[in-house]
């Protein structure tokens, strides 16, 4: 039988997942900034 309390004590989140989350957030920020600049330059808004 699995001892869940013992398993939780041994659990360590994957560093790769944390890194992916940071990269995804950074890419979204760049895309948001690019979209904003394009709207300002061309006076257009995207339909959402």
mmCIF file of the N, C-alpha and C atoms, coordinates in Angstrom:
data_MODEL
# 
_entry.id   MODEL 
# 
loop_
_atom_site.group_PDB 
_atom_site.id 
_atom_site.type_symbol 
_atom_site.label_atom_id 
_atom_site.label_alt_id 
_atom_site.label_comp_id 
_atom_site.label_asym_id 
_atom_site.label_entity_id 
_atom_site.label_seq_id 
_atom_site.pdbx_PDB_ins_code 
_atom_site.Cartn_x 
_atom_site.Cartn_y 
_atom_site.Cartn_z 
_atom_site.occupancy 
_atom_site.B_iso_or_equiv 
_atom_site.pdbx_formal_charge 
_atom_site.auth_seq_id 
_atom_site.auth_comp_id 
_atom_site.auth_asym_id 
_atom_site.auth_atom_id 
_atom_site.pdbx_PDB_model_num 
ATOM 1   N N  . UNK A 1 1  ? 0.845   -1.188 0.000   1.00 0.00 ? 1  UNK A N  1 
ATOM 2   C CA . UNK A 1 1  ? 0.000   0.000  0.000   1.00 0.00 ? 1  UNK A CA 1 
ATOM 3   C C  . UNK A 1 1  ? 0.892   1.254  0.000   1.00 0.00 ? 1  UNK A C  1 
ATOM 4   N N  . UNK A 1 2  ? 0.454   2.279  -0.683  1.00 0.00 ? 2  UNK A N  1 
ATOM 5   C CA . UNK A 1 2  ? 1.234   3.508  -0.805  1.00 0.00 ? 2  UNK A CA 1 
ATOM 6   C C  . UNK A 1 2  ? 1.024   4.374  0.432   1.00 0.00 ? 2  UNK A C  1 
ATOM 7   N N  . UNK A 1 3  ? 2.125   4.843  0.997   1.00 0.00 ? 3  UNK A N  1 
ATOM 8   C CA . UNK A 1 3  ? 2.071   5.771  2.125   1.00 0.00 ? 3  UNK A CA 1 
ATOM 9   C C  . UNK A 1 3  ? 2.168   7.182  1.541   1.00 0.00 ? 3  UNK A C  1 
ATOM 10  N N  . UNK A 1 4  ? 1.024   7.842  1.388   1.00 0.00 ? 4  UNK A N  1 
ATOM 11  C CA . UNK A 1 4  ? 0.982   9.148  0.723   1.00 0.00 ? 4  UNK A CA 1 
ATOM 12  C C  . UNK A 1 4  ? 1.755   10.216 1.485   1.00 0.00 ? 4  UNK A C  1 
ATOM 13  N N  . UNK A 1 5  ? 1.723   10.175 2.814   1.00 0.00 ? 5  UNK A N  1 
ATOM 14  C CA . UNK A 1 5  ? 2.465   11.167 3.595   1.00 0.00 ? 5  UNK A CA 1 
ATOM 15  C C  . UNK A 1 5  ? 3.963   11.061 3.315   1.00 0.00 ? 5  UNK A C  1 
ATOM 16  N N  . UNK A 1 6  ? 4.463   9.841  3.226   1.00 0.00 ? 6  UNK A N  1 
ATOM 17  C CA . UNK A 1 6  ? 5.877   9.633  2.939   1.00 0.00 ? 6  UNK A CA 1 
ATOM 18  C C  . UNK A 1 6  ? 6.214   10.060 1.505   1.00 0.00 ? 6  UNK A C  1 
ATOM 19  N N  . UNK A 1 7  ? 5.333   9.776  0.572   1.00 0.00 ? 7  UNK A N  1 
ATOM 20  C CA . UNK A 1 7  ? 5.553   10.166 -0.818  1.00 0.00 ? 7  UNK A CA 1 
ATOM 21  C C  . UNK A 1 7  ? 5.584   11.681 -0.968  1.00 0.00 ? 7  UNK A C  1 
ATOM 22  N N  . UNK A 1 8  ? 4.714   12.381 -0.277  1.00 0.00 ? 8  UNK A N  1 
ATOM 23  C CA . UNK A 1 8  ? 4.676   13.847 -0.351  1.00 0.00 ? 8  UNK A CA 1 
ATOM 24  C C  . UNK A 1 8  ? 5.957   14.442 0.210   1.00 0.00 ? 8  UNK A C  1 
ATOM 25  N N  . UNK A 1 9  ? 6.500   13.854 1.266   1.00 0.00 ? 9  UNK A N  1 
ATOM 26  C CA . UNK A 1 9  ? 7.759   14.342 1.828   1.00 0.00 ? 9  UNK A CA 1 
ATOM 27  C C  . UNK A 1 9  ? 8.898   14.218 0.824   1.00 0.00 ? 9  UNK A C  1 
ATOM 28  N N  . UNK A 1 10 ? 8.855   13.200 -0.008  1.00 0.00 ? 10 UNK A N  1 
ATOM 29  C CA . UNK A 1 10 ? 9.916   12.958 -0.982  1.00 0.00 ? 10 UNK A CA 1 
ATOM 30  C C  . UNK A 1 10 ? 9.700   13.687 -2.301  1.00 0.00 ? 10 UNK A C  1 
ATOM 31  N N  . UNK A 1 11 ? 8.560   14.336 -2.463  1.00 0.00 ? 11 UNK A N  1 
ATOM 32  C CA . UNK A 1 11 ? 8.229   14.998 -3.717  1.00 0.00 ? 11 UNK A CA 1 
ATOM 33  C C  . UNK A 1 11 ? 9.024   16.282 -3.886  1.00 0.00 ? 11 UNK A C  1 
ATOM 34  N N  . UNK A 1 12 ? 9.597   16.460 -5.081  1.00 0.00 ? 12 UNK A N  1 
ATOM 35  C CA . UNK A 1 12 ? 10.284  17.691 -5.450  1.00 0.00 ? 12 UNK A CA 1 
ATOM 36  C C  . UNK A 1 12 ? 9.805   18.059 -6.849  1.00 0.00 ? 12 UNK A C  1 
ATOM 37  N N  . UNK A 1 13 ? 9.276   19.266 -7.040  1.00 0.00 ? 13 UNK A N  1 
ATOM 38  C CA . UNK A 1 13 ? 8.802   19.644 -8.374  1.00 0.00 ? 13 UNK A CA 1 
ATOM 39  C C  . UNK A 1 13 ? 9.953   19.665 -9.371  1.00 0.00 ? 13 UNK A C  1 
ATOM 40  N N  . UNK A 1 14 ? 9.626   19.358 -10.585 1.00 0.00 ? 14 UNK A N  1 
ATOM 41  C CA . UNK A 1 14 ? 10.618  19.350 -11.650 1.00 0.00 ? 14 UNK A CA 1 
ATOM 42  C C  . UNK A 1 14 ? 11.053  20.772 -11.971 1.00 0.00 ? 14 UNK A C  1 
ATOM 43  N N  . UNK A 1 15 ? 12.343  20.982 -12.025 1.00 0.00 ? 15 UNK A N  1 
ATOM 44  C CA . UNK A 1 15 ? 12.855  22.310 -12.371 1.00 0.00 ? 15 UNK A CA 1 
ATOM 45  C C  . UNK A 1 15 ? 12.526  22.662 -13.813 1.00 0.00 ? 15 UNK A C  1 
ATOM 46  N N  . UNK A 1 16 ? 12.426  21.674 -14.664 1.00 0.00 ? 16 UNK A N  1 
ATOM 47  C CA . UNK A 1 16 ? 12.121  21.941 -16.061 1.00 0.00 ? 16 UNK A CA 1 
ATOM 48  C C  . UNK A 1 16 ? 10.755  22.592 -16.217 1.00 0.00 ? 16 UNK A C  1 
ATOM 49  N N  . UNK A 1 17 ? 9.798   22.150 -15.442 1.00 0.00 ? 17 UNK A N  1 
ATOM 50  C CA . UNK A 1 17 ? 8.451   22.724 -15.518 1.00 0.00 ? 17 UNK A CA 1 
ATOM 51  C C  . UNK A 1 17 ? 8.481   24.181 -15.091 1.00 0.00 ? 17 UNK A C  1 
ATOM 52  N N  . UNK A 1 18 ? 9.209   24.480 -14.047 1.00 0.00 ? 18 UNK A N  1 
ATOM 53  C CA . UNK A 1 18 ? 9.325   25.871 -13.607 1.00 0.00 ? 18 UNK A CA 1 
ATOM 54  C C  . UNK A 1 18 ? 9.953   26.732 -14.691 1.00 0.00 ? 18 UNK A C  1 
ATOM 55  N N  . UNK A 1 19 ? 10.977  26.206 -15.350 1.00 0.00 ? 19 UNK A N  1 
ATOM 56  C CA . UNK A 1 19 ? 11.642  26.955 -16.413 1.00 0.00 ? 19 UNK A CA 1 
ATOM 57  C C  . UNK A 1 19 ? 10.704  27.194 -17.592 1.00 0.00 ? 19 UNK A C  1 
ATOM 58  N N  . UNK A 1 20 ? 9.933   26.184 -17.946 1.00 0.00 ? 20 UNK A N  1 
ATOM 59  C CA . UNK A 1 20 ? 8.986   26.320 -19.055 1.00 0.00 ? 20 UNK A CA 1 
ATOM 60  C C  . UNK A 1 20 ? 7.957   27.392 -18.733 1.00 0.00 ? 20 UNK A C  1 
ATOM 61  N N  . UNK A 1 21 ? 7.492   27.432 -17.499 1.00 0.00 ? 21 UNK A N  1 
ATOM 62  C CA . UNK A 1 21 ? 6.502   28.436 -17.098 1.00 0.00 ? 21 UNK A CA 1 
ATOM 63  C C  . UNK A 1 21 ? 7.078   29.844 -17.244 1.00 0.00 ? 21 UNK A C  1 
ATOM 64  N N  . UNK A 1 22 ? 8.321   30.036 -16.836 1.00 0.00 ? 22 UNK A N  1 
ATOM 65  C CA . UNK A 1 22 ? 8.952   31.354 -16.949 1.00 0.00 ? 22 UNK A CA 1 
ATOM 66  C C  . UNK A 1 22 ? 9.096   31.774 -18.406 1.00 0.00 ? 22 UNK A C  1 
ATOM 67  N N  . UNK A 1 23 ? 9.509   30.843 -19.245 1.00 0.00 ? 23 UNK A N  1 
ATOM 68  C CA . UNK A 1 23 ? 9.689   31.142 -20.661 1.00 0.00 ? 23 UNK A CA 1 
ATOM 69  C C  . UNK A 1 23 ? 8.347   31.476 -21.303 1.00 0.00 ? 23 UNK A C  1 
ATOM 70  N N  . UNK A 1 24 ? 7.314   30.710 -20.970 1.00 0.00 ? 24 UNK A N  1 
ATOM 71  C CA . UNK A 1 24 ? 5.989   30.955 -21.551 1.00 0.00 ? 24 UNK A CA 1 
ATOM 72  C C  . UNK A 1 24 ? 5.481   32.337 -21.171 1.00 0.00 ? 24 UNK A C  1 
ATOM 73  N N  . UNK A 1 25 ? 5.672   32.723 -19.926 1.00 0.00 ? 25 UNK A N  1 
ATOM 74  C CA . UNK A 1 25 ? 5.237   34.054 -19.493 1.00 0.00 ? 25 UNK A CA 1 
ATOM 75  C C  . UNK A 1 25 ? 6.015   35.143 -20.218 1.00 0.00 ? 25 UNK A C  1 
ATOM 76  N N  . UNK A 1 26 ? 7.300   34.950 -20.386 1.00 0.00 ? 26 UNK A N  1 
ATOM 77  C CA . UNK A 1 26 ? 8.127   35.942 -21.069 1.00 0.00 ? 26 UNK A CA 1 
ATOM 78  C C  . UNK A 1 26 ? 7.720   36.073 -22.534 1.00 0.00 ? 26 UNK A C  1 
ATOM 79  N N  . UNK A 1 27 ? 7.446   34.944 -23.193 1.00 0.00 ? 27 UNK A N  1 
ATOM 80  C CA . UNK A 1 27 ? 7.037   35.003 -24.594 1.00 0.00 ? 27 UNK A CA 1 
ATOM 81  C C  . UNK A 1 27 ? 5.697   35.710 -24.738 1.00 0.00 ? 27 UNK A C  1 
ATOM 82  N N  . UNK A 1 28 ? 4.785   35.478 -23.816 1.00 0.00 ? 28 UNK A N  1 
ATOM 83  C CA . UNK A 1 28 ? 3.490   36.154 -23.875 1.00 0.00 ? 28 UNK A CA 1 
ATOM 84  C C  . UNK A 1 28 ? 3.659   37.651 -23.706 1.00 0.00 ? 28 UNK A C  1 
ATOM 85  N N  . UNK A 1 29 ? 4.562   38.068 -22.849 1.00 0.00 ? 29 UNK A N  1 
ATOM 86  C CA . UNK A 1 29 ? 4.796   39.493 -22.639 1.00 0.00 ? 29 UNK A CA 1 
ATOM 87  C C  . UNK A 1 29 ? 5.337   40.129 -23.904 1.00 0.00 ? 29 UNK A C  1 
ATOM 88  N N  . UNK A 1 30 ? 6.233   39.445 -24.594 1.00 0.00 ? 30 UNK A N  1 
ATOM 89  C CA . UNK A 1 30 ? 6.796   39.979 -25.835 1.00 0.00 ? 30 UNK A CA 1 
ATOM 90  C C  . UNK A 1 30 ? 5.713   40.075 -26.899 1.00 0.00 ? 30 UNK A C  1 
ATOM 91  N N  . UNK A 1 31 ? 4.886   39.040 -27.015 1.00 0.00 ? 31 UNK A N  1 
ATOM 92  C CA . UNK A 1 31 ? 3.809   39.079 -27.999 1.00 0.00 ? 31 UNK A CA 1 
ATOM 93  C C  . UNK A 1 31 ? 2.828   40.195 -27.682 1.00 0.00 ? 31 UNK A C  1 
ATOM 94  N N  . UNK A 1 32 ? 2.510   40.386 -26.408 1.00 0.00 ? 32 UNK A N  1 
ATOM 95  C CA . UNK A 1 32 ? 1.597   41.450 -26.024 1.00 0.00 ? 32 UNK A CA 1 
ATOM 96  C C  . UNK A 1 32 ? 2.168   42.812 -26.386 1.00 0.00 ? 32 UNK A C  1 
ATOM 97  N N  . UNK A 1 33 ? 3.447   43.008 -26.129 1.00 0.00 ? 33 UNK A N  1 
ATOM 98  C CA . UNK A 1 33 ? 4.096   44.274 -26.450 1.00 0.00 ? 33 UNK A CA 1 
ATOM 99  C C  . UNK A 1 33 ? 4.119   44.490 -27.960 1.00 0.00 ? 33 UNK A C  1 
ATOM 100 N N  . UNK A 1 34 ? 4.402   43.432 -28.716 1.00 0.00 ? 34 UNK A N  1 
ATOM 101 C CA . UNK A 1 34 ? 4.410   43.531 -30.176 1.00 0.00 ? 34 UNK A CA 1 
ATOM 102 C C  . UNK A 1 34 ? 3.027   43.897 -30.686 1.00 0.00 ? 34 UNK A C  1 
ATOM 103 N N  . UNK A 1 35 ? 1.992   43.236 -30.171 1.00 0.00 ? 35 UNK A N  1 
ATOM 104 C CA . UNK A 1 35 ? 0.622   43.547 -30.590 1.00 0.00 ? 35 UNK A CA 1 
ATOM 105 C C  . UNK A 1 35 ? 0.275   45.000 -30.293 1.00 0.00 ? 35 UNK A C  1 
ATOM 106 N N  . UNK A 1 36 ? 0.668   45.480 -29.136 1.00 0.00 ? 36 UNK A N  1 
ATOM 107 C CA . UNK A 1 36 ? 0.393   46.859 -28.754 1.00 0.00 ? 36 UNK A CA 1 
ATOM 108 C C  . UNK A 1 36 ? 1.092   47.840 -29.694 1.00 0.00 ? 36 UNK A C  1 
ATOM 109 N N  . UNK A 1 37 ? 2.344   47.550 -30.007 1.00 0.00 ? 37 UNK A N  1 
ATOM 110 C CA . UNK A 1 37 ? 3.084   48.441 -30.903 1.00 0.00 ? 37 UNK A CA 1 
ATOM 111 C C  . UNK A 1 37 ? 2.468   48.452 -32.297 1.00 0.00 ? 37 UNK A C  1 
ATOM 112 N N  . UNK A 1 38 ? 2.031   47.290 -32.781 1.00 0.00 ? 38 UNK A N  1 
ATOM 113 C CA . UNK A 1 38 ? 1.396   47.236 -34.097 1.00 0.00 ? 38 UNK A CA 1 
ATOM 114 C C  . UNK A 1 38 ? 0.095   48.023 -34.110 1.00 0.00 ? 38 UNK A C  1 
ATOM 115 N N  . UNK A 1 39 ? -0.665  47.943 -33.025 1.00 0.00 ? 39 UNK A N  1 
ATOM 116 C CA . UNK A 1 39 ? -1.908  48.710 -32.936 1.00 0.00 ? 39 UNK A CA 1 
ATOM 117 C C  . UNK A 1 39 ? -1.621  50.200 -32.977 1.00 0.00 ? 39 UNK A C  1 
ATOM 118 N N  . UNK A 1 40 ? -0.584  50.625 -32.284 1.00 0.00 ? 40 UNK A N  1 
ATOM 119 C CA . UNK A 1 40 ? -0.235  52.044 -32.265 1.00 0.00 ? 40 UNK A CA 1 
ATOM 120 C C  . UNK A 1 40 ? 0.257   52.478 -33.645 1.00 0.00 ? 40 UNK A C  1 
ATOM 121 N N  . UNK A 1 41 ? 1.080   51.662 -34.281 1.00 0.00 ? 41 UNK A N  1 
ATOM 122 C CA . UNK A 1 41 ? 1.648   52.025 -35.578 1.00 0.00 ? 41 UNK A CA 1 
ATOM 123 C C  . UNK A 1 41 ? 0.590   52.064 -36.679 1.00 0.00 ? 41 UNK A C  1 
ATOM 124 N N  . UNK A 1 42 ? -0.289  51.096 -36.693 1.00 0.00 ? 42 UNK A N  1 
ATOM 125 C CA . UNK A 1 42 ? -1.235  50.981 -37.791 1.00 0.00 ? 42 UNK A CA 1 
ATOM 126 C C  . UNK A 1 42 ? -2.635  51.410 -37.415 1.00 0.00 ? 42 UNK A C  1 
ATOM 127 N N  . UNK A 1 43 ? -2.867  51.745 -36.156 1.00 0.00 ? 43 UNK A N  1 
ATOM 128 C CA . UNK A 1 43 ? -4.175  52.203 -35.716 1.00 0.00 ? 43 UNK A CA 1 
ATOM 129 C C  . UNK A 1 43 ? -5.257  51.139 -35.842 1.00 0.00 ? 43 UNK A C  1 
ATOM 130 N N  . UNK A 1 44 ? -4.854  49.882 -35.740 1.00 0.00 ? 44 UNK A N  1 
ATOM 131 C CA . UNK A 1 44 ? -5.808  48.792 -35.877 1.00 0.00 ? 44 UNK A CA 1 
ATOM 132 C C  . UNK A 1 44 ? -5.873  47.997 -34.578 1.00 0.00 ? 44 UNK A C  1 
ATOM 133 N N  . UNK A 1 45 ? -7.020  47.422 -34.350 1.00 0.00 ? 45 UNK A N  1 
ATOM 134 C CA . UNK A 1 45 ? -7.176  46.527 -33.224 1.00 0.00 ? 45 UNK A CA 1 
ATOM 135 C C  . UNK A 1 45 ? -7.566  45.161 -33.728 1.00 0.00 ? 45 UNK A C  1 
ATOM 136 N N  . UNK A 1 46 ? -7.059  44.128 -33.062 1.00 0.00 ? 46 UNK A N  1 
ATOM 137 C CA . UNK A 1 46 ? -7.420  42.762 -33.423 1.00 0.00 ? 46 UNK A CA 1 
ATOM 138 C C  . UNK A 1 46 ? -8.807  42.455 -32.891 1.00 0.00 ? 46 UNK A C  1 
ATOM 139 N N  . UNK A 1 47 ? -9.564  41.693 -33.636 1.00 0.00 ? 47 UNK A N  1 
ATOM 140 C CA . UNK A 1 47 ? -10.851 41.221 -33.141 1.00 0.00 ? 47 UNK A CA 1 
ATOM 141 C C  . UNK A 1 47 ? -10.603 40.024 -32.251 1.00 0.00 ? 47 UNK A C  1 
ATOM 142 N N  . UNK A 1 48 ? -11.172 40.074 -31.071 1.00 0.00 ? 48 UNK A N  1 
ATOM 143 C CA . UNK A 1 48 ? -11.004 38.958 -30.142 1.00 0.00 ? 48 UNK A CA 1 
ATOM 144 C C  . UNK A 1 48 ? -12.321 38.310 -29.854 1.00 0.00 ? 48 UNK A C  1 
# 
